[in-house]
Amino acid sequence: MEEELNEEYYKAERKTEWRDKLRKEIKAKERTDISRVRMPEADPNVRNKSNLEVNKGLTLEMALSESHRCLDCAVPTCIVGCPVGTNIPKFIKYLEAGDVLGAAEVLKENNSLPAICGRVCPQEIQCEAQCFYVKKLSKEGAAIGYLERFVADYAREHGEATIPALAEPNGIKMAVIGSGPAGLTVAGELAKFGYDVTVFEALHDLGGVLKYGIPEFRLPKSIVDYEINTIKNMGVKFITNFIVGKTASIADLKEEGYVAFFIASGAGLPNFMNIPGENYSGIQSANEFLTRVNLMGGGNKDFDTPVHTGKNVVIIGGGNTAMDSVRTAKRMGAERAIIMYRRTMEEMPARAEEIKHAIEEGIEFINLASPIEYFADERGKVNKMRVQKMELGEPDASGRRRPVVIEGSEYDIDVDSVVIAVGVSPNPIVQQSMPELEITKWNTIKVDGNMMTSIPGLFAGGDIVRGGATVILAMGDGRKAASGMHSYVQADVFANI
């Protein structure tokens, strides 16, 4: 009798499991029929004359609709695609339930800068690329970046500065060198552990590349300031106009009681092409151009040292920095704002969204071409460039087809200004102040799996290690380094008990 009852029980249980599974499949089918939300954008012919933010953000109704597309997968591969490990399904489920502030708290568990990431991270090749829609259904992935931005903006606009749980202060001093995305992330993570954190910034303003490298129309400075103020509210201290390696050395800071350090000084040294005439007036790096405009008011004609662009401006390069530069030049009045890139549009490393926005705003593209010489007027001001046509050959080490020169294809174009955006290298100040520090042939700092350098207690991450990467990858380095620094310090504390 007992065996028969058990058998009936197991049959009923299997039937319940089957019914629940069917219901879930029906619910998932309903979700997959919802179209991905479209981000509202400012009019191209209005925004290309101002610093108006291009993406206008989602409404609550749009965000809730998009949140219903999340399938809450048993194995959430989207998390694997996020360098900071944000629990994406969890924050979206809070949003779907109407608890937007709860969703903001989930974001802050792993991400110190969600409003920034929601704007500038390439989700399409990271978390969204790992979405079940893309991997299994060949559909557009859930709009994770849009939802992240909406949740972070909603919390800010409703006066709810979400601060994650903090451990009791332990009085142990930690130093962070640089206030860009890697530095801000590690500072926030260390504050969660209860450390006394100070961030040393070389410039007069905080934010690093988030301030000087990314234009207002893509990332408003008020957003960066808000995220930084949240980290300040976690107890992190900031000191500006302080160059570690010049103002004071790491040895000096050790004497002040700092026990571990994180180098996040970025890659602010621009690369040039070393071609004839590159030193003429009117030719500058993208770093200089964007810094003078974004951080020093150089886009204002009434400014003491304005940036002059002229009617014909050519930007050399095809990455996000090149797009930022050419779209800035257009907003400064250039009649012809041109991207010149030695490969085709398909090989451009810039985000697809940035290329789309540039095209909408009237940016011209000259592809399969590269400058080989510049010419100047009698005052030494650039007025012409000689261009070499290219064609694509076999793939190179990057996996992209290598540009090959077409002999005899040179031609000249008139230019008033040229901006070089062909990459950056790490600023060598910190490395030069510590000759014992191991570096690579590219002058980047060598680190181990915990982001510690060859010097115990000295960690590094972001562009100073990678040589040039995305905001979110720098933040991922910051999270990993904070964990490594915590383990290092705690092991040292216990060793001295």
CORVEN-V161775 format. One record per residue. N is the residue number from 1. RES is the residue in one letter. D_FIRST is the distance of its C-alpha to the first C-alpha in Angstrom with 1 decimal. Layout:
((N:RES:D_FIRST) (N:RES:D_FIRST))
//
This chain:
((1:M:0.0) (2:E:3.8) (3:E:5.5) (4:E:5.2) (5:L:6.4) (6:N:8.7) (7:E:10.0) (8:E:10.8) (9:Y:12.5) (10:Y:14.5) (11:K:15.6) (12:A:16.8) (13:E:18.5) (14:R:20.2) (15:K:21.4) (16:T:22.9) (17:E:24.6) (18:W:26.0) (19:R:27.2) (20:D:28.9) (21:K:30.4) (22:L:31.8) (23:R:33.2) (24:K:34.9) (25:E:36.4) (26:I:37.8) (27:K:39.2) (28:A:40.8) (29:K:42.3) (30:E:43.9) (31:R:45.3) (32:T:46.8) (33:D:48.6) (34:I:50.6) (35:S:54.1) (36:R:55.2) (37:V:57.6) (38:R:61.3) (39:M:63.3) (40:P:66.3) (41:E:69.6) (42:A:73.1) (43:D:75.7) (44:P:77.0) (45:N:80.6) (46:V:80.3) (47:R:78.4) (48:N:80.6) (49:K:83.4) (50:S:81.6) (51:N:79.0) (52:L:76.6) (53:E:73.0) (54:V:72.0) (55:N:68.3) (56:K:67.9) (57:G:64.3) (58:L:61.3) (59:T:60.9) (60:L:57.8) (61:E:56.6) (62:M:57.2) (63:A:55.4) (64:L:52.3) (65:S:52.2) (66:E:52.5) (67:S:49.8) (68:H:47.3) (69:R:47.9) (70:C:46.3) (71:L:43.0) (72:D:41.7) (73:C:40.8) (74:A:38.1) (75:V:40.9) (76:P:44.0) (77:T:46.7) (78:C:49.3) (79:I:49.1) (80:V:50.0) (81:G:53.0) (82:C:54.3) (83:P:56.6) (84:V:55.9) (85:G:52.1) (86:T:51.9) (87:N:48.3) (88:I:49.1) (89:P:45.8) (90:K:45.5) (91:F:49.0) (92:I:48.6) (93:K:45.4) (94:Y:47.2) (95:L:50.0) (96:E:47.7) (97:A:46.3) (98:G:49.9) (99:D:50.3) (100:V:53.3) (101:L:54.4) (102:G:50.9) (103:A:51.4) (104:A:54.8) (105:E:53.3) (106:V:50.9) (107:L:53.9) (108:K:55.9) (109:E:53.2) (110:N:54.4) (111:N:57.5) (112:S:60.7) (113:L:62.5) (114:P:60.1) (115:A:62.9) (116:I:64.9) (117:C:62.1) (118:G:61.2) (119:R:64.8) (120:V:65.9) (121:C:62.9) (122:P:62.4) (123:Q:58.8) (124:E:59.1) (125:I:59.1) (126:Q:56.8) (127:C:53.7) (128:E:54.1) (129:A:54.5) (130:Q:51.1) (131:C:49.4) (132:F:46.6) (133:Y:48.9) (134:V:51.6) (135:K:49.6) (136:K:47.0) (137:L:48.3) (138:S:52.0) (139:K:52.7) (140:E:54.6) (141:G:52.8) (142:A:52.0) (143:A:55.3) (144:I:54.4) (145:G:58.0) (146:Y:58.8) (147:L:55.9) (148:E:56.8) (149:R:60.4) (150:F:59.3) (151:V:57.1) (152:A:59.8) (153:D:62.6) (154:Y:60.6) (155:A:60.1) (156:R:63.9) (157:E:65.1) (158:H:63.1) (159:G:64.5) (160:E:61.3) (161:A:62.3) (162:T:58.9) (163:I:59.3) (164:P:56.4) (165:A:55.3) (166:L:58.0) (167:A:57.7) (168:E:60.1) (169:P:63.6) (170:N:64.2) (171:G:67.9) (172:I:67.8) (173:K:70.2) (174:M:69.3) (175:A:71.8) (176:V:71.1) (177:I:74.0) (178:G:73.9) (179:S:72.4) (180:G:71.1) (181:P:67.4) (182:A:66.6) (183:G:68.5) (184:L:67.1) (185:T:63.5) (186:V:63.9) (187:A:65.7) (188:G:62.8) (189:E:60.2) (190:L:62.2) (191:A:62.6) (192:K:58.8) (193:F:58.9) (194:G:61.6) (195:Y:64.6) (196:D:68.2) (197:V:68.9) (198:T:72.3) (199:V:72.9) (200:F:76.4) (201:E:77.6) (202:A:80.8) (203:L:81.6) (204:H:82.6) (205:D:79.4) (206:L:75.7) (207:G:73.3) (208:G:74.7) (209:V:74.2) (210:L:72.2) (211:K:75.6) (212:Y:78.3) (213:G:76.5) (214:I:74.5) (215:P:76.5) (216:E:76.0) (217:F:75.0) (218:R:71.9) (219:L:71.1) (220:P:72.9) (221:K:74.3) (222:S:72.9) (223:I:69.4) (224:V:70.2) (225:D:71.9) (226:Y:68.9) (227:E:66.5) (228:I:69.0) (229:N:69.4) (230:T:65.6) (231:I:65.8) (232:K:68.8) (233:N:66.8) (234:M:64.4) (235:G:67.3) (236:V:68.7) (237:K:72.5) (238:F:74.7) (239:I:78.3) (240:T:80.2) (241:N:83.4) (242:F:82.2) (243:I:82.4) (244:V:80.6) (245:G:82.9) (246:K:86.0) (247:T:85.7) (248:A:83.9) (249:S:82.2) (250:I:78.7) (251:A:80.4) (252:D:82.0) (253:L:78.7) (254:K:77.2) (255:E:80.0) (256:E:79.0) (257:G:75.5) (258:Y:73.4) (259:V:70.9) (260:A:69.4) (261:F:70.7) (262:F:69.4) (263:I:72.0) (264:A:71.4) (265:S:75.0) (266:G:74.1) (267:A:76.2) (268:G:79.2) (269:L:81.7) (270:P:82.4) (271:N:82.8) (272:F:85.9) (273:M:86.8) (274:N:90.2) (275:I:92.1) (276:P:95.8) (277:G:96.6) (278:E:93.3) (279:N:95.2) (280:Y:97.1) (281:S:96.8) (282:G:94.1) (283:I:91.6) (284:Q:88.9) (285:S:85.4) (286:A:82.4) (287:N:81.8) (288:E:85.2) (289:F:85.1) (290:L:81.8) (291:T:82.5) (292:R:85.9) (293:V:84.4) (294:N:81.1) (295:L:82.2) (296:M:86.0) (297:G:86.8) (298:G:88.5) (299:G:87.4) (300:N:89.7) (301:K:93.2) (302:D:94.7) (303:F:93.2) (304:D:95.7) (305:T:94.3) (306:P:92.6) (307:V:91.0) (308:H:93.1) (309:T:91.3) (310:G:93.6) (311:K:93.0) (312:N:91.6) (313:V:88.9) (314:V:87.0) (315:I:83.9) (316:I:83.2) (317:G:79.5) (318:G:76.2) (319:G:73.8) (320:N:72.8) (321:T:75.9) (322:A:78.0) (323:M:76.4) (324:D:76.8) (325:S:80.5) (326:V:81.4) (327:R:79.7) (328:T:81.6) (329:A:84.8) (330:K:84.3) (331:R:83.8) (332:M:87.1) (333:G:89.0) (334:A:89.0) (335:E:89.9) (336:R:88.4) (337:A:85.5) (338:I:84.5) (339:I:81.7) (340:M:83.0) (341:Y:80.3) (342:R:80.7) (343:R:77.5) (344:T:76.1) (345:M:74.1) (346:E:70.9) (347:E:71.5) (348:M:72.3) (349:P:70.2) (350:A:70.6) (351:R:67.6) (352:A:67.4) (353:E:67.5) (354:E:70.8) (355:I:72.4) (356:K:71.4) (357:H:72.9) (358:A:76.0) (359:I:76.5) (360:E:76.1) (361:E:78.7) (362:G:81.3) (363:I:81.1) (364:E:82.7) (365:F:81.2) (366:I:83.3) (367:N:80.9) (368:L:81.7) (369:A:84.7) (370:S:85.9) (371:P:89.1) (372:I:91.5) (373:E:94.5) (374:Y:95.6) (375:F:99.1) (376:A:100.8) (377:D:103.8) (378:E:106.9) (379:R:105.2) (380:G:102.4) (381:K:99.8) (382:V:97.4) (383:N:98.2) (384:K:96.9) (385:M:94.2) (386:R:94.2) (387:V:90.9) (388:Q:89.6) (389:K:87.3) (390:M:84.2) (391:E:81.7) (392:L:78.3) (393:G:78.0) (394:E:75.2) (395:P:72.5) (396:D:73.5) (397:A:71.4) (398:S:69.8) (399:G:68.5) (400:R:70.9) (401:R:73.6) (402:R:76.8) (403:P:79.9) (404:V:82.8) (405:V:86.4) (406:I:88.2) (407:E:91.7) (408:G:94.5) (409:S:92.3) (410:E:93.6) (411:Y:94.6) (412:D:95.6) (413:I:94.3) (414:D:95.8) (415:V:93.9) (416:D:94.7) (417:S:91.8) (418:V:89.3) (419:V:86.1) (420:I:84.5) (421:A:80.7) (422:V:79.9) (423:G:77.9) (424:V:78.3) (425:S:78.4) (426:P:77.6) (427:N:80.3) (428:P:81.6) (429:I:82.7) (430:V:79.8) (431:Q:79.8) (432:Q:83.5) (433:S:83.4) (434:M:80.9) (435:P:82.2) (436:E:79.6) (437:L:76.8) (438:E:75.4) (439:I:75.8) (440:T:75.3) (441:K:78.1) (442:W:77.4) (443:N:78.1) (444:T:74.4) (445:I:72.9) (446:K:70.5) (447:V:67.2) (448:D:64.1) (449:G:60.5) (450:N:60.8) (451:M:64.0) (452:M:66.1) (453:T:69.6) (454:S:71.4) (455:I:72.5) (456:P:69.8) (457:G:69.0) (458:L:70.5) (459:F:68.1) (460:A:68.8) (461:G:67.2) (462:G:67.9) (463:D:71.0) (464:I:72.7) (465:V:70.1) (466:R:69.2) (467:G:72.7) (468:G:71.8) (469:A:68.4) (470:T:66.5) (471:V:65.9) (472:I:62.2) (473:L:62.6) (474:A:65.0) (475:M:62.5) (476:G:59.8) (477:D:62.3) (478:G:62.8) (479:R:59.2) (480:K:58.8) (481:A:62.1) (482:A:61.1) (483:S:58.0) (484:G:60.2) (485:M:62.9) (486:H:60.4) (487:S:59.0) (488:Y:62.5) (489:V:63.8) (490:Q:60.8) (491:A:61.1) (492:D:64.8) (493:V:64.2) (494:F:61.7) (495:A:64.1) (496:N:66.8) (497:I:64.9))
//
